[in-house]
Amino acid sequence: MTIQQWTFVFVGVTFSLYLLIAWISRVRDTKGFYVAGRGVPAAANGMATAADWMSAASFISMAGIVSFMGYAGGVYLMGWTGGYVLLALLLAPYLRKFGHFTVPDFVGDRFESKIARLVAVLCALFVSFTYVAGQMRGVGIVFSRFLEVDITVGVVIGMAIVFVYATLGGMKGITWTQVAQYWVLITAFLIPAIAISIQLTGEAVPQVGMGSEVADSGTALLDKLDQIHKDLGFASYTEPFVDPNWDKINVFCTALALMAGTAGLPHVIVRFYTVRNVSAARWSGFWAILFIAFLYVSAPATAAFARYFMIDSLHGKTAEQLPEWYHNWERTGLIVWLDDGDGVVEYHGGARLDESELFRSGSLPAAEFAAIRAKHQEWLTSGFASGIDGRPVLREKGLAGPDRDIIVLATPEMAGLASWIIALVAAGGLAAALSTASGLLLVISSSVAHDLYYRLVNPEASEQKRLTVGRVVIGLAVVVAGLFGIFPPGFVSQVVAFAFGLAASSFFPVLVLGIFSKRVGTVPAVLGMVAGIGFTATYILGNVYFGMDRWCFGIGPQGIGVVGMLANFAVTLGLTPLFPGPSERARDMVEGIREPEGVGDAVVIEEAAGH
């Protein structure tokens, strides 16, 4: 069968499975809709958390960014996994003992303020919509290549699927769907990694293969990559801090922003509300890290294999020699060759960047890119005397080089693997994107329907009314998420990194101080959140979209969340002595959630809040 036929088979089977699980797990009460009835076993919750966590950024884009950046890209691996240590030790057990549905629930009750709850809701929406943009973009890319439809059509298909199973089963349906999606995505990631490692180096373990010699060459793979990079003018693949925009301070800040952001992400935290008790929450963290590790320790090898295959299969080739994988992906607009007239593909970096002829067009409206390419062709055929050289035009728009989000998806084709393996990778990419998208949509739904509508607008709303509002909000959120996927603000990992910075600067400080300080009151906490996320969002938007310089110690937008986090801590702690502290009830609540489970007179918050 062809790749497309296999893709239809895998996508059809997996999507049918997801919808079946959602139908079996459908819920009729808010406890099931928001926290899966608090009955999910720790191991299953660990799988669901891993799937929720390993989004399109992890599956599709992370190896791509490591492939392009080399050693420097490893900061994403360290930051994203390190954040789970913070989450498991500092937050998850205490928030589970607190016992509510959402992060804004904790903020609102701990700081006894509707304003605090409202600010937390707005922060949750801002973070979640930023994050979900990357997931829907990933869905569109997969469908665009493997089902050969427009990216917009692919996003719409993904919207429809995730809407059905998120609204039917709520958190209960999403949890068990994510368990299935974990096995789909991890199988789809590891099978090609193992197959390529055997093919390229003779080693079955990808991590061993990455450090082994390329078959029949006598040269280690990483040494060969370093030499290729040197010859083509790129920075060394294995040396750190060779990019002036990726120096030590940026690496440190990005890693810390990703760690703190992980610990503050609402859709990750809510997973720890679904288990039976505090002990299960701790074990969920252990299982999640274990299941995540299977993919994360393999990603650097996949990245190295992909880098080698891409350069080896494209550089120096004529139009007649270009491989089939290139022509397949060219149709998506995510990689294209604009010739300089010699009829040979040249892929250069560094000082010879102007000679690079590989570009991505998917970020441009189709009509605009078609016009640039037509003018470029006129420029070629007229002997460079008229028309326009399209390469500098696209370079000015930041579109030099292939789209990083195609690397993992295209690598099995670069290596010439079987059609069914290539299609399996497509199903895995969809599982990764949809699992995270569904979790984010539920956070958006709970923030609006539970924290905003029920807790602030209509506290007398019936169970059925709250469920209806929650499902309607998911429908509206799906539409907004789809628009972000069709008009993406950047490549997947970049957009997701921004979401982590926003979470680190808004939620991480207020959660840590809310749990471990009985002195911090309402006004300092609210102003701290506003200062943190306000600074971070302004810096990211200004730097990425409005040409603002990196005026804050040269820190880039991916790492600026650390400065926002420090600003949050500074504002909160600096104002604390100037404002009244929390009430005795709030102090008792803090004391209660910090006591070992089953010890003392901890406040039974679920009952007090009417849950």
GITAWO-V88152 format. One record per backbone hydrogen bond with DSSP energy under -1.0 kcal/mol. CO is the residue of the C=O (numbers start at 0). NH is the residue of the N-H. E is the energy in kcal/mol with one decimal. If there is no record, write none. Layout:
CO NH E
CO NH E
//
This chain:
1 5 -2.6
2 6 -2.5
3 7 -2.3
4 8 -1.9
5 9 -2.9
6 10 -3.0
7 11 -2.3
8 12 -2.7
9 13 -2.7
10 14 -2.5
11 15 -1.9
12 16 -2.0
13 17 -2.4
14 18 -2.3
15 19 -2.3
16 20 -2.5
17 21 -2.2
18 22 -2.1
19 23 -2.5
20 24 -2.2
28 32 -1.9
29 33 -2.8
30 34 -1.9
30 36 -2.0
31 171 -1.3
32 170 -3.3
34 37 -2.4
35 38 -1.1
40 44 -2.6
41 45 -2.3
42 46 -1.9
43 47 -2.6
44 48 -2.9
45 49 -2.3
46 50 -2.5
47 51 -2.8
48 52 -2.5
49 53 -3.3
52 54 -2.2
54 58 -2.7
55 59 -2.0
55 60 -1.8
56 61 -2.4
60 64 -2.5
61 65 -2.2
62 66 -2.5
63 67 -1.9
64 68 -2.4
65 69 -2.8
68 71 -1.0
69 72 -1.6
70 73 -1.9
71 74 -1.3
72 75 -1.6
73 77 -2.1
74 78 -2.7
75 79 -2.2
76 80 -1.8
77 81 -2.3
78 82 -1.5
80 83 -1.3
81 85 -1.3
82 86 -2.4
83 87 -2.8
84 88 -2.1
85 89 -3.0
86 90 -1.2
86 91 -2.9
90 94 -2.6
91 95 -2.2
92 96 -1.9
93 97 -1.7
94 98 -1.5
101 105 -1.3
102 106 -2.3
103 107 -3.0
104 108 -2.3
105 109 -3.1
106 110 -2.0
107 112 -1.7
112 116 -1.8
113 117 -2.6
114 118 -2.8
115 119 -2.2
116 120 -2.3
117 121 -2.5
118 122 -2.4
119 123 -2.6
120 124 -2.5
121 125 -2.4
122 126 -2.8
123 127 -2.6
124 128 -2.6
125 129 -1.7
126 130 -2.3
127 131 -2.9
128 132 -1.2
131 135 -2.3
132 136 -1.7
133 137 -1.9
134 138 -2.1
135 139 -2.2
136 140 -2.1
137 141 -2.1
138 142 -2.4
139 143 -2.3
140 144 -1.9
141 145 -2.5
142 146 -1.8
149 153 -2.3
150 154 -2.3
151 155 -2.1
152 156 -2.3
153 157 -2.2
154 158 -2.5
155 159 -2.1
156 160 -2.1
157 161 -2.4
158 162 -2.0
159 163 -1.7
160 164 -2.0
161 165 -1.8
162 166 -2.0
163 167 -2.0
164 168 -1.3
165 169 -1.2
167 26 -1.5
168 172 -2.1
169 173 -2.8
170 174 -2.7
171 175 -1.8
172 176 -2.0
173 177 -2.6
174 178 -1.6
175 179 -1.5
176 180 -2.6
177 181 -2.2
178 182 -1.4
179 183 -1.7
180 184 -2.8
181 185 -2.7
182 186 -1.6
183 187 -2.2
184 188 -1.5
185 189 -2.3
186 190 -2.1
188 192 -1.1
189 193 -2.7
190 194 -2.5
191 195 -2.9
192 196 -1.9
193 197 -2.1
194 198 -2.2
195 199 -2.8
196 200 -2.5
196 202 -1.1
199 214 -3.1
204 208 -2.7
205 209 -2.4
208 211 -1.5
211 220 -2.8
213 216 -2.0
218 213 -2.7
219 223 -2.6
220 224 -2.4
221 225 -2.2
222 226 -2.1
223 227 -2.5
224 228 -2.7
225 229 -2.2
226 230 -2.5
227 231 -2.0
228 233 -2.2
231 348 -2.4
236 70 -2.8
242 245 -2.2
246 250 -2.5
247 251 -2.8
248 252 -2.5
249 253 -2.5
250 254 -2.4
251 255 -2.5
252 256 -2.5
253 257 -2.4
254 258 -2.1
255 259 -2.8
256 260 -2.3
257 261 -2.1
258 262 -1.9
261 264 -1.0
264 268 -2.5
265 269 -2.2
268 271 -1.7
269 272 -1.3
270 273 -1.2
273 39 -2.2
276 280 -1.5
277 281 -2.1
278 282 -2.3
279 283 -2.1
280 284 -1.6
281 285 -1.6
282 286 -2.7
283 287 -2.6
284 288 -2.1
285 289 -2.1
286 290 -2.7
287 291 -2.5
288 292 -2.1
291 294 -1.1
291 295 -2.4
292 296 -2.4
294 298 -1.3
297 301 -2.0
298 302 -2.5
299 303 -2.2
300 304 -2.6
301 305 -2.4
302 306 -2.3
303 307 -2.1
304 308 -2.5
305 309 -2.6
306 310 -2.0
307 311 -2.4
308 312 -2.3
309 313 -1.0
310 314 -2.0
313 316 -1.9
316 344 -3.0
322 326 -1.4
323 327 -2.4
324 328 -2.1
325 329 -2.3
326 330 -1.0
328 331 -1.2
329 332 -1.2
332 360 -3.2
332 361 -1.7
333 402 -2.4
335 358 -3.0
344 315 -3.0
345 356 -2.0
348 351 -1.8
349 352 -1.5
351 354 -2.1
352 355 -1.7
356 337 -2.3
357 400 -2.8
358 335 -2.6
360 363 -2.3
364 368 -2.3
365 369 -2.6
366 370 -2.0
367 371 -2.0
368 372 -2.7
369 373 -2.4
370 374 -2.2
371 375 -2.2
372 376 -2.4
373 377 -2.0
374 378 -2.3
374 387 -1.2
375 379 -2.1
376 380 -2.6
377 381 -1.6
378 383 -2.8
379 382 -1.6
389 393 -2.2
390 394 -2.4
391 395 -2.1
393 398 -2.3
394 397 -1.8
398 359 -1.8
402 405 -1.6
403 406 -1.2
405 409 -2.7
406 410 -1.9
409 413 -2.4
410 414 -2.3
411 416 -2.6
412 415 -1.0
417 421 -1.8
418 422 -2.2
419 423 -1.9
420 424 -2.0
421 425 -1.3
422 426 -2.0
423 427 -2.3
424 428 -2.6
425 429 -2.0
426 430 -2.2
427 431 -2.4
428 432 -2.2
429 433 -2.9
430 434 -2.2
431 435 -1.5
432 436 -2.3
433 437 -2.4
434 438 -1.5
435 439 -2.5
436 440 -2.5
437 441 -1.8
438 442 -1.6
439 443 -2.4
440 444 -2.6
441 445 -3.0
442 446 -2.5
443 447 -1.8
444 448 -3.2
445 449 -1.4
445 450 -2.1
446 451 -1.1
447 452 -3.2
448 453 -1.7
449 454 -2.2
451 456 -1.5
452 457 -4.0
457 460 -1.9
461 465 -2.3
462 466 -2.1
463 467 -2.4
464 468 -2.4
465 469 -2.3
466 470 -2.2
467 471 -2.3
468 472 -2.5
469 473 -1.7
470 474 -1.8
471 475 -2.2
472 476 -2.9
473 477 -2.5
474 478 -1.5
475 479 -2.0
476 480 -2.9
477 481 -2.4
478 482 -1.9
479 483 -1.9
480 484 -1.9
481 485 -2.0
482 486 -2.5
490 494 -2.3
491 495 -2.4
492 496 -2.4
493 497 -1.7
494 498 -1.6
495 499 -1.8
496 500 -1.9
497 501 -2.1
498 502 -2.2
499 503 -2.8
500 504 -1.9
501 505 -1.0
502 506 -1.5
502 507 -1.6
506 510 -2.5
507 511 -2.3
508 512 -2.8
509 513 -1.7
510 514 -1.7
511 515 -2.6
512 516 -1.7
520 524 -1.5
521 525 -2.6
522 526 -2.5
523 527 -2.1
524 528 -2.1
525 529 -2.3
526 530 -2.5
527 531 -2.6
528 532 -2.5
529 533 -2.0
530 534 -2.2
531 535 -2.1
532 536 -2.6
533 537 -2.0
534 538 -2.3
535 539 -2.5
536 540 -2.6
537 541 -2.4
538 542 -2.6
539 543 -2.6
540 544 -2.2
541 547 -2.9
548 550 -2.0
550 552 -1.4
551 554 -2.2
558 561 -1.7
559 563 -2.0
560 564 -2.5
561 565 -2.6
562 566 -2.4
563 567 -2.2
564 568 -2.6
565 569 -2.8
566 570 -2.7
567 571 -2.5
568 572 -2.9
569 573 -2.4
570 574 -2.0
571 575 -1.3
574 577 -1.5
575 578 -1.1
582 586 -2.1
583 587 -2.6
584 588 -2.1
585 589 -2.2
586 590 -2.4
587 591 -2.6
588 592 -2.3
589 593 -1.2
595 598 -2.2
602 604 -1.6
603 607 -2.0
604 608 -2.4
605 610 -2.7
606 609 -1.1
//
